[in-house]
Amino acid sequence: MAQILGLGVTHSPPLLAASGDPASRIKRMMHDPLLPECYRSPATWPEPMRRQWSNDEGQTHAQQHRDELVECMGWARQQLDDFNPDLVIVFGDDQYENFREDGVPAFQINCFESFEARPWEHARPGPNAWNEASDTVFRYKANRRAAKHLVTRLIAAGFEVAYAYEPRHDAMPHAILNTLLFLDWDRRGFDYPVVQFSVNCYGRRVNAARGVCRFLRLFSMSWWTTRCSASTILPFSSFSRRPTWIGFPASWRIAM
């Protein structure tokens, strides 16, 4: 069987910004009309959260956390380089990027030959962490044959997986794109062939949310606890526990 390396990394959007995380999400949530009044003041928060918020609205903690994340990204990249994979399968959630009104699968494998992304062409607040120009293009290798093999084996085993040979909207959902940008933090390049494995994390609310949960009224607490449907959770968890049966060549090294 193929050798498997498992890595977990964040795709947190605030890490893209040179200014770091301004805590805008929690500030926005504090003004949500459905937030219970008792949570609107930091004085009522749990002690660890109050300590992190401190007297600068969390900025010191955010910078410390950012430094830790960047360090961990370097560690993950070193592990990847030491492993020297033949294929990198990246799992990431699609938040109204390709999963839109014209098709919302539980998950999808992109069987591309290659793909490119322009992460800075859309307006973002302030410069990015690398001070790259808005027209910067990133080009990545893929492996259509390996992706089709993965799709074939999954379908044969009863996994209801969708697949695509070209993007309908975005070539890469931000979860996958950010993962690759972060794993190449030092901009040495990322030359490993990538297979994108997208997951619908919003369930039936993906179109209503447009990829962003702005207010509590959009989602009930019960929705958060059942965010992924059973049709997504059960096959995905089974696949993640038993990746070796997919049947890649024994000599291959697969990073996931």
Order of alpha helices (4+ residues) and beta strands (2+ residues): beta-alpha-alpha-alpha-beta-beta-beta-beta-alpha-beta-alpha-beta-alpha-alpha-alpha-beta
